[in-house]
Amino acid sequence: MSFYFGIDVGTSSARAGLFDSTGQLLAAASSPIETFRPAPDFAQQSSVGIWSAVARSVREAREMARVRAEDIAGIGFDATCSLVVAGANDAPVSVSPDGAGDQDVILWMDHRAIADAEAITATGAAVLDHIGGVMSPEMELPKLVWLKRELPQSWAKAQRLWDLPDWLVYRATGSQMRSLCSPVCKWTYLGHKGLAGEGWDGAFLERIGLGDLTGPGADKIGTRFGAAGARAGGLTAEAAAELGLVPGTAVSTGLIDAYSGALGTFGVADDQGATRFEGRLAVIAGTSTCHISLTRDPAFVPGVWGPYYSVLLEGFWANEGGQSAAGALLDHVIARHSAHGELKQKAGDKRLAEMLDAHLAQMGPESAFLTRDRHVQPDFHGNRSPLAQPWRKGAISGLTLSGGIDDLALDYLATQQALAYGTRHIIEALRSKGVVIDTLVVSGGLARNSLYLREHADATGCRVVVPDQSEPVLAGSAMLGAAAAGDFADIAQAMRTMSGQARTIAPRGGSFKAYHDAKYGVFRRMQDDYAAYATLMAGAGQ
């Protein structure tokens, strides 16, 4: 039997999972990655540190599984959509305002380039239609504009500009082939125009001040692309030695981490044994949340990224919504409350969220109704979609003088519900343009949170499918490796074979539906009110 490594580089760690050809996880290991924050809204990492974490995780996972290196047939990488800047001989180029030489990665969540993103949006260029009409500061072009203007010495040194998943593939293989996923989703490459650089809009790049990335300069951002599961190359001798694997082992083109989660879940069979790609919304819920749908025809949805051609499955168009803070928001809401210390003391070795889940469960099935007067606007880190307004802030309404664990539980429950209403808002935007959504397939850390799943089912009215696979993001990357090794006819076959089964949570309807409909109305009103507050304060105090 052949085995496949799925390697996931997230915000805070690198993880490696070893799978067999049925999708069974044999072993997984992780290693932390340090994030540097030299200023507010800045978040940076080191590519050297990232690769070291990858190597440690791969070696540890293989040792745990007791699988021979020569039995590993393929490797797939996924990662956050972070920007890596490389100079001569692939040396790191600083992206830090303080000049830190080893910090060559601008993390996805870095918001230093909000003004540059707004300026790009203001161009109204046609290419923006494929990202919902609004450029996000979490995409790469605003960061490149900022880098060129604010750190001209670093810009002059830059020889290659990578999205992190593509850099990992390059570091492993030396191949210049980039995925369609990252350039199309985060760099405005139009994948439906071709795989040899035809998708770059040179006039648009000129217009936003990046004309030096056109013509011969396009080599810096890529002129050779492959679909998910395409063989990018084989492990170099150097990379194989670092990872403890065999030179020449097949390596696939990479994916953004959320798309790997979608890959690992879209093929799962529901409780009726059905497997389908359309009609489902993949909800990859961790620190942040991504919402990904697939359609045969392109859907242009304002405020929702896409349509992206063949970034996940060849011949399908993807749309992507998201929330910039999900698990991170829940953690923050707990940590900022005055009862945090008391809860932490009672929790012992248990996670604080688990304690609150249990606390609410003791109140019975009607606990969902406890937040009648407690409402949360969850845009603490801006609204990614469908409003696409990174300047938005969060709010909690209905506070009292109470400060105990019961009050913290209300904040926590109202935040869970608010995240579900954000998903509902994205679904409504997709449906308004003809995208059919009736099922949520949930993966990521929050897929293990029963309250998150229940509130999403009730608030959206959709069935929630939760894969039995404990590590669907790693499984998605392992599927890439299996396809690159040639062990499946295509990536779709790998998905259907390796995804496994799932359990389904049905919405409860009735009084629960009526309650969530009313609270969703409050959610939307709070969004409108925040915009009104911003208008009232415009220019005040300046």
PLY file of the C-alpha trace (Angstrom):
ply
format ascii 1.0
element vertex 542
property float x
property float y
property float z
element edge 541
property int vertex1
property int vertex2
end_header
0.00 0.00 0.00
1.16 3.53 -0.77
1.09 6.38 1.74
0.77 10.13 1.34
1.81 13.13 3.38
-0.55 16.05 3.82
1.31 19.09 5.14
-0.64 22.07 6.47
1.04 25.35 7.38
-1.42 27.35 9.45
-1.16 30.63 11.27
0.51 29.27 14.40
1.90 25.85 13.46
2.99 23.46 10.74
1.27 20.07 10.79
2.00 16.87 8.91
-0.38 13.94 8.56
0.40 10.54 7.01
-2.52 8.80 5.26
-3.09 5.55 3.42
-4.97 5.25 0.11
-8.36 4.85 1.87
-7.97 8.17 3.68
-7.13 6.67 7.05
-4.89 8.89 9.15
-1.96 6.91 10.53
-0.17 9.66 12.45
0.02 13.43 12.72
2.50 15.82 14.30
2.81 19.57 14.63
5.44 22.18 15.35
4.87 25.84 16.34
5.59 28.84 14.11
6.47 32.21 15.63
4.61 35.36 14.56
6.19 38.82 14.91
4.11 42.00 15.36
6.36 45.05 14.97
3.38 47.45 14.87
-0.43 47.40 15.15
-2.06 45.56 12.21
1.34 44.04 11.23
1.89 40.26 11.35
5.09 38.67 10.02
6.82 35.29 9.98
10.06 33.72 8.80
10.15 31.28 5.88
13.21 29.62 7.43
11.27 29.09 10.62
8.27 27.77 8.68
10.34 25.21 6.76
12.06 24.07 9.95
8.64 23.49 11.53
7.54 21.53 8.45
10.62 19.31 8.60
10.17 18.57 12.30
6.52 17.67 11.82
7.15 15.37 8.84
9.95 13.47 10.57
7.94 13.06 13.77
4.77 11.89 11.98
6.64 9.26 9.94
8.39 7.95 13.03
5.06 7.71 14.86
3.48 5.81 11.94
6.50 3.54 11.47
6.22 3.83 7.71
9.33 3.53 5.53
10.30 6.65 3.58
10.33 4.67 0.32
6.65 3.73 0.82
5.53 7.35 0.72
4.34 7.99 -2.83
3.21 11.62 -2.75
3.16 14.88 -0.83
0.69 17.74 -0.83
1.12 21.16 0.76
-1.43 23.69 1.90
-0.83 26.95 3.74
-2.23 30.31 4.64
-2.34 32.85 1.82
0.70 34.73 3.09
3.27 36.63 1.02
6.87 35.36 0.83
9.57 37.65 -0.57
12.76 35.96 -1.83
15.95 37.54 -3.11
19.07 36.33 -4.90
19.74 32.62 -4.32
16.36 32.43 -2.55
17.64 34.46 0.40
14.97 36.01 2.66
14.13 39.66 1.99
12.82 41.66 4.93
9.19 42.79 4.92
9.52 44.44 8.32
9.54 48.21 8.92
12.35 47.63 11.43
14.44 45.75 8.85
14.44 42.36 10.62
16.34 40.27 8.07
14.73 36.90 8.72
11.14 38.18 8.61
10.30 37.69 4.94
6.64 36.65 5.21
3.67 39.02 5.49
0.98 36.94 7.17
-2.50 36.69 5.64
-4.12 38.53 8.57
-1.76 41.52 8.28
-3.81 44.68 7.62
-1.01 47.17 6.96
-2.28 47.79 3.43
-5.93 48.74 4.02
-5.51 52.10 2.29
-3.77 50.46 -0.67
-6.58 47.92 -0.97
-9.13 50.74 -1.01
-7.14 52.54 -3.71
-7.08 49.41 -5.86
-10.84 48.97 -5.38
-11.36 52.57 -6.49
-9.88 51.77 -9.92
-13.02 49.79 -10.74
-10.91 47.54 -12.97
-12.72 44.64 -14.64
-10.39 42.09 -13.03
-11.93 43.03 -9.66
-15.19 41.44 -10.76
-13.56 38.12 -9.93
-13.00 39.10 -6.28
-16.46 40.46 -5.56
-15.58 43.97 -6.74
-13.56 44.80 -3.62
-9.84 44.31 -3.03
-9.05 42.93 0.43
-5.96 43.92 2.43
-5.58 40.18 3.08
-4.77 39.65 -0.61
-1.27 40.05 -1.99
-1.43 42.99 -4.42
-2.10 45.67 -1.75
0.80 44.24 0.27
3.05 44.43 -2.78
2.06 48.07 -3.40
2.84 48.83 0.25
6.17 46.99 0.07
7.27 48.82 -3.06
6.44 52.23 -1.59
7.47 51.78 2.05
10.47 49.42 1.72
12.06 50.28 -1.65
15.33 48.56 -0.73
13.50 45.30 -0.09
11.55 45.74 -3.33
14.80 46.16 -5.25
16.18 42.94 -3.76
13.08 40.85 -4.49
13.66 38.20 -7.18
10.59 36.04 -6.55
7.26 36.87 -4.91
5.38 33.82 -3.69
2.16 32.85 -2.05
3.15 30.58 0.82
1.66 27.31 -0.59
3.59 27.82 -3.83
6.77 28.72 -1.97
6.55 25.46 -0.01
6.28 23.48 -3.26
9.23 25.41 -4.69
11.27 24.84 -1.52
10.56 21.11 -1.75
11.10 20.63 -5.49
12.80 23.64 -7.08
9.89 23.73 -9.54
8.63 27.10 -10.77
5.11 25.68 -11.32
2.59 27.50 -9.17
-0.91 26.42 -8.31
-3.94 28.01 -9.90
-5.40 28.33 -6.41
-3.23 31.01 -4.83
-2.59 33.27 -7.86
-6.25 33.21 -8.91
-7.71 33.67 -5.42
-5.22 36.16 -3.98
-3.30 37.76 -6.88
-6.06 38.41 -9.51
-4.66 35.90 -12.01
-7.48 34.85 -14.38
-7.13 31.08 -14.55
-9.75 30.62 -17.25
-7.44 32.43 -19.69
-4.62 29.86 -19.53
-1.82 28.21 -17.59
1.18 30.00 -19.10
0.83 33.55 -17.80
-2.02 34.68 -20.06
-4.16 35.42 -17.02
-2.15 38.40 -15.78
-3.77 41.75 -16.62
-0.72 43.86 -17.42
-2.69 47.09 -17.83
-4.23 46.63 -14.39
-0.85 45.97 -12.78
0.52 49.09 -14.47
-2.43 51.12 -13.21
-1.86 50.19 -9.55
1.87 50.84 -9.71
3.13 47.30 -10.24
4.07 47.57 -13.89
7.50 46.13 -13.15
5.73 42.78 -12.63
4.63 42.67 -16.27
6.61 41.49 -19.28
9.92 39.98 -18.15
8.98 41.00 -14.60
6.16 38.46 -14.63
8.74 35.81 -13.80
8.67 37.22 -10.28
5.00 36.31 -9.85
4.73 33.24 -12.09
4.21 32.24 -15.71
3.56 28.51 -15.24
0.56 27.16 -13.41
-1.10 23.84 -12.62
-4.46 22.68 -11.29
-4.88 21.01 -7.90
-3.27 17.58 -7.88
-0.94 18.26 -10.81
2.61 16.96 -10.30
4.80 20.03 -9.75
7.97 17.97 -9.40
9.86 15.58 -7.15
11.64 16.20 -3.86
15.14 17.57 -4.29
17.97 15.76 -2.55
18.31 18.68 -0.11
14.60 18.75 0.79
14.43 14.96 1.03
17.30 14.96 3.53
15.63 17.66 5.60
12.27 15.87 5.63
13.68 12.37 6.04
12.12 11.21 2.77
13.29 9.90 -0.61
14.48 12.21 -3.43
12.07 12.29 -6.35
8.93 11.66 -4.24
6.01 13.24 -6.12
4.91 16.68 -4.92
1.63 18.26 -6.01
0.85 21.87 -6.67
-0.31 23.45 -3.41
-3.55 24.86 -2.08
-4.58 27.63 0.27
-5.38 25.95 3.59
-9.11 26.64 3.40
-9.27 25.07 -0.04
-7.50 22.00 1.25
-10.20 21.77 3.89
-12.82 22.03 1.15
-11.02 19.36 -0.87
-11.02 17.07 2.15
-14.75 17.52 2.80
-16.62 18.09 -0.47
-16.31 14.43 -1.40
-17.68 13.10 1.88
-20.86 11.01 1.81
-23.77 12.27 3.92
-26.06 10.18 6.11
-27.94 9.07 2.99
-24.77 7.96 1.22
-24.88 10.86 -1.26
-21.72 12.50 -2.57
-21.98 15.74 -4.52
-20.04 18.93 -5.07
-22.77 21.44 -5.95
-25.37 22.55 -3.40
-22.83 22.36 -0.61
-20.98 25.13 1.18
-17.66 24.08 2.68
-17.23 25.91 5.99
-13.61 25.71 7.10
-13.81 27.10 10.60
-10.72 27.71 12.69
-9.00 30.94 13.72
-10.94 32.50 10.87
-13.62 30.95 8.66
-13.77 30.42 4.91
-16.96 29.55 3.05
-16.42 27.91 -0.36
-19.03 26.88 -2.93
-18.61 25.19 -6.33
-20.73 25.75 -9.44
-20.51 24.76 -13.08
-21.25 28.32 -14.21
-19.57 31.48 -12.89
-21.49 33.48 -10.26
-20.49 37.10 -9.71
-21.46 37.98 -6.13
-20.66 41.48 -4.79
-18.54 41.28 -1.66
-17.83 37.56 -2.12
-14.55 36.49 -3.71
-14.67 34.73 -7.04
-15.76 33.30 -9.33
-12.43 31.47 -9.51
-11.92 28.96 -12.30
-10.51 25.48 -11.58
-8.86 26.49 -8.30
-10.20 23.38 -6.56
-11.70 21.10 -9.21
-11.06 21.43 -12.92
-14.12 22.79 -14.74
-15.79 24.16 -11.60
-15.99 27.79 -10.51
-15.47 28.58 -6.83
-16.83 31.43 -4.75
-15.30 32.22 -1.37
-16.76 34.12 1.53
-15.27 34.36 4.97
-14.98 35.79 8.45
-11.62 37.22 9.47
-12.11 36.11 13.08
-14.09 33.07 14.21
-12.30 30.84 16.72
-10.07 33.84 17.45
-13.18 35.89 18.22
-14.58 33.27 20.61
-11.25 33.15 22.43
-11.16 36.94 22.60
-14.71 37.26 23.95
-13.88 34.78 26.70
-10.51 36.35 27.56
-11.80 39.92 27.83
-14.61 39.10 30.28
-14.19 39.74 34.01
-15.16 36.10 34.75
-12.31 34.74 32.62
-10.05 34.10 35.62
-12.78 32.33 37.58
-13.65 30.14 34.60
-9.99 29.33 33.97
-9.53 28.25 37.59
-12.56 25.94 37.43
-11.59 24.53 34.05
-8.30 23.00 35.10
-7.04 21.01 32.09
-10.28 21.50 30.13
-10.62 24.06 27.36
-12.56 27.15 28.42
-14.96 26.79 25.50
-15.77 23.25 26.61
-16.60 24.54 30.08
-18.98 27.12 28.64
-20.57 24.54 26.35
-21.22 22.34 29.39
-22.51 25.32 31.38
-25.03 26.15 28.67
-26.00 22.49 28.21
-27.08 22.36 31.86
-29.68 25.01 31.02
-31.42 22.61 28.62
-32.38 22.79 24.92
-34.06 26.16 25.45
-30.70 27.76 26.23
-30.56 29.10 22.67
-33.26 31.59 23.69
-31.23 33.08 26.54
-29.70 35.73 24.26
-32.97 37.57 23.59
-31.38 40.74 24.98
-27.72 39.97 24.23
-26.52 40.59 20.68
-23.04 40.55 19.14
-21.79 42.26 16.01
-18.82 39.92 15.21
-16.76 42.18 12.92
-14.00 42.69 15.52
-11.40 42.30 12.75
-13.48 43.81 9.97
-16.02 42.23 7.64
-14.48 40.05 4.94
-17.76 39.23 3.22
-20.31 39.99 2.02
-19.86 43.63 3.11
-16.12 43.51 2.31
-15.34 46.34 4.74
-12.17 45.67 6.75
-12.61 48.93 8.69
-15.64 47.64 10.59
-15.43 46.95 14.31
-17.37 44.66 16.65
-19.96 45.38 19.31
-21.90 43.72 22.13
-25.39 45.01 22.94
-27.48 44.31 26.02
-24.78 44.42 28.69
-25.69 44.67 32.36
-23.77 45.10 35.60
-23.44 41.31 35.92
-19.91 39.96 35.61
-20.04 36.28 36.55
-19.80 33.07 34.55
-23.51 33.19 33.64
-22.92 36.54 31.97
-19.81 35.25 30.20
-21.87 32.30 28.94
-24.34 34.77 27.40
-21.53 36.61 25.60
-20.16 33.30 24.38
-23.52 32.00 23.14
-24.40 35.31 21.47
-21.01 35.26 19.71
-21.59 31.71 18.46
-24.96 32.84 17.10
-23.43 35.95 15.53
-20.91 33.82 13.64
-23.81 31.71 12.36
-25.65 34.84 11.23
-22.51 35.92 9.38
-22.59 32.59 7.53
-26.30 33.11 6.80
-25.52 36.57 5.37
-22.95 35.02 3.02
-25.42 32.30 1.97
-28.06 34.93 1.18
-25.56 36.82 -0.99
-24.68 33.64 -2.90
-28.32 32.64 -3.36
-29.18 36.09 -4.69
-26.94 35.30 -7.68
-28.31 31.82 -8.29
-25.94 29.69 -6.21
-27.84 26.80 -4.62
-26.85 26.08 -1.01
-28.71 23.58 1.15
-25.90 21.87 3.08
-22.93 23.07 5.12
-19.92 20.75 5.26
-17.93 21.88 8.29
-14.26 21.22 9.02
-11.52 22.84 11.06
-11.20 23.26 14.81
-14.75 24.54 15.29
-16.15 21.36 13.69
-15.47 19.81 17.09
-17.58 22.45 18.83
-21.12 21.09 19.17
-22.62 24.50 19.93
-21.09 26.03 16.81
-22.58 23.23 14.69
-26.02 23.39 16.31
-26.34 27.16 16.04
-25.24 27.07 12.40
-27.88 24.47 11.53
-30.67 26.35 13.29
-29.64 29.86 12.20
-29.10 29.05 8.51
-31.80 26.39 8.05
-29.22 24.19 6.32
-28.22 20.63 7.11
-24.77 20.51 8.68
-22.54 17.63 7.58
-19.53 16.90 9.80
-16.94 14.49 8.35
-15.80 11.58 10.49
-12.29 12.37 9.28
-10.58 14.06 12.22
-8.13 16.02 10.05
-9.89 16.99 6.80
-7.44 19.80 5.97
-4.50 17.41 6.20
-6.54 14.81 4.30
-7.15 17.31 1.51
-3.42 17.88 1.10
-2.78 14.11 1.21
-5.30 13.77 -1.65
-3.16 16.22 -3.61
-0.15 13.99 -3.04
-2.09 10.89 -4.06
-3.20 12.52 -7.30
0.32 13.79 -8.04
1.65 10.27 -7.53
-0.74 9.04 -10.24
-2.56 6.65 -7.90
-5.98 8.07 -8.83
-7.42 9.04 -12.20
-7.96 12.61 -11.00
-8.41 14.64 -7.85
-12.19 14.06 -7.85
-11.65 10.30 -7.60
-9.21 10.81 -4.74
-11.80 12.95 -2.96
-14.55 10.35 -3.26
-12.25 7.52 -2.21
-10.42 9.15 0.68
-13.08 11.43 2.25
-14.97 8.79 4.25
-18.34 9.16 5.97
-20.01 11.90 8.01
-22.76 12.62 10.49
-25.55 15.08 9.77
-27.21 17.68 12.00
-30.64 18.86 10.83
-32.03 22.32 11.66
-34.72 22.16 14.35
-37.13 24.65 12.75
-40.29 25.79 14.56
-39.68 28.18 17.45
-35.92 27.94 16.86
-36.33 29.20 13.31
-38.56 32.07 14.43
-36.10 33.04 17.16
-33.09 33.04 14.83
-35.00 34.93 12.15
-35.67 37.69 14.68
-32.09 37.76 15.94
-30.77 37.77 12.38
-32.85 40.90 11.85
-31.09 42.46 14.85
-27.73 41.34 13.41
-28.41 43.11 10.13
-29.69 46.20 11.91
-26.50 46.35 13.99
-24.48 46.30 10.78
-26.49 49.23 9.43
-26.20 51.09 12.73
-22.42 50.71 12.85
-22.15 52.21 9.37
-24.35 55.10 10.56
-22.08 55.66 13.58
-19.05 55.77 11.30
-20.78 58.38 9.14
-21.68 60.51 12.18
-18.07 60.45 13.38
-16.47 61.09 10.00
-14.03 63.96 10.37
-14.80 64.55 14.07
-11.80 65.36 16.26
-9.46 65.93 13.32
0 1
1 2
2 3
3 4
4 5
5 6
6 7
7 8
8 9
9 10
10 11
11 12
12 13
13 14
14 15
15 16
16 17
17 18
18 19
19 20
20 21
21 22
22 23
23 24
24 25
25 26
26 27
27 28
28 29
29 30
30 31
31 32
32 33
33 34
34 35
35 36
36 37
37 38
38 39
39 40
40 41
41 42
42 43
43 44
44 45
45 46
46 47
47 48
48 49
49 50
50 51
51 52
52 53
53 54
54 55
55 56
56 57
57 58
58 59
59 60
60 61
61 62
62 63
63 64
64 65
65 66
66 67
67 68
68 69
69 70
70 71
71 72
72 73
73 74
74 75
75 76
76 77
77 78
78 79
79 80
80 81
81 82
82 83
83 84
84 85
85 86
86 87
87 88
88 89
89 90
90 91
91 92
92 93
93 94
94 95
95 96
96 97
97 98
98 99
99 100
100 101
101 102
102 103
103 104
104 105
105 106
106 107
107 108
108 109
109 110
110 111
111 112
112 113
113 114
114 115
115 116
116 117
117 118
118 119
119 120
120 121
121 122
122 123
123 124
124 125
125 126
126 127
127 128
128 129
129 130
130 131
131 132
132 133
133 134
134 135
135 136
136 137
137 138
138 139
139 140
140 141
141 142
142 143
143 144
144 145
145 146
146 147
147 148
148 149
149 150
150 151
151 152
152 153
153 154
154 155
155 156
156 157
157 158
158 159
159 160
160 161
161 162
162 163
163 164
164 165
165 166
166 167
167 168
168 169
169 170
170 171
171 172
172 173
173 174
174 175
175 176
176 177
177 178
178 179
179 180
180 181
181 182
182 183
183 184
184 185
185 186
186 187
187 188
188 189
189 190
190 191
191 192
192 193
193 194
194 195
195 196
196 197
197 198
198 199
199 200
200 201
201 202
202 203
203 204
204 205
205 206
206 207
207 208
208 209
209 210
210 211
211 212
212 213
213 214
214 215
215 216
216 217
217 218
218 219
219 220
220 221
221 222
222 223
223 224
224 225
225 226
226 227
227 228
228 229
229 230
230 231
231 232
232 233
233 234
234 235
235 236
236 237
237 238
238 239
239 240
240 241
241 242
242 243
243 244
244 245
245 246
246 247
247 248
248 249
249 250
250 251
251 252
252 253
253 254
254 255
255 256
256 257
257 258
258 259
259 260
260 261
261 262
262 263
263 264
264 265
265 266
266 267
267 268
268 269
269 270
270 271
271 272
272 273
273 274
274 275
275 276
276 277
277 278
278 279
279 280
280 281
281 282
282 283
283 284
284 285
285 286
286 287
287 288
288 289
289 290
290 291
291 292
292 293
293 294
294 295
295 296
296 297
297 298
298 299
299 300
300 301
301 302
302 303
303 304
304 305
305 306
306 307
307 308
308 309
309 310
310 311
311 312
312 313
313 314
314 315
315 316
316 317
317 318
318 319
319 320
320 321
321 322
322 323
323 324
324 325
325 326
326 327
327 328
328 329
329 330
330 331
331 332
332 333
333 334
334 335
335 336
336 337
337 338
338 339
339 340
340 341
341 342
342 343
343 344
344 345
345 346
346 347
347 348
348 349
349 350
350 351
351 352
352 353
353 354
354 355
355 356
356 357
357 358
358 359
359 360
360 361
361 362
362 363
363 364
364 365
365 366
366 367
367 368
368 369
369 370
370 371
371 372
372 373
373 374
374 375
375 376
376 377
377 378
378 379
379 380
380 381
381 382
382 383
383 384
384 385
385 386
386 387
387 388
388 389
389 390
390 391
391 392
392 393
393 394
394 395
395 396
396 397
397 398
398 399
399 400
400 401
401 402
402 403
403 404
404 405
405 406
406 407
407 408
408 409
409 410
410 411
411 412
412 413
413 414
414 415
415 416
416 417
417 418
418 419
419 420
420 421
421 422
422 423
423 424
424 425
425 426
426 427
427 428
428 429
429 430
430 431
431 432
432 433
433 434
434 435
435 436
436 437
437 438
438 439
439 440
440 441
441 442
442 443
443 444
444 445
445 446
446 447
447 448
448 449
449 450
450 451
451 452
452 453
453 454
454 455
455 456
456 457
457 458
458 459
459 460
460 461
461 462
462 463
463 464
464 465
465 466
466 467
467 468
468 469
469 470
470 471
471 472
472 473
473 474
474 475
475 476
476 477
477 478
478 479
479 480
480 481
481 482
482 483
483 484
484 485
485 486
486 487
487 488
488 489
489 490
490 491
491 492
492 493
493 494
494 495
495 496
496 497
497 498
498 499
499 500
500 501
501 502
502 503
503 504
504 505
505 506
506 507
507 508
508 509
509 510
510 511
511 512
512 513
513 514
514 515
515 516
516 517
517 518
518 519
519 520
520 521
521 522
522 523
523 524
524 525
525 526
526 527
527 528
528 529
529 530
530 531
531 532
532 533
533 534
534 535
535 536
536 537
537 538
538 539
539 540
540 541
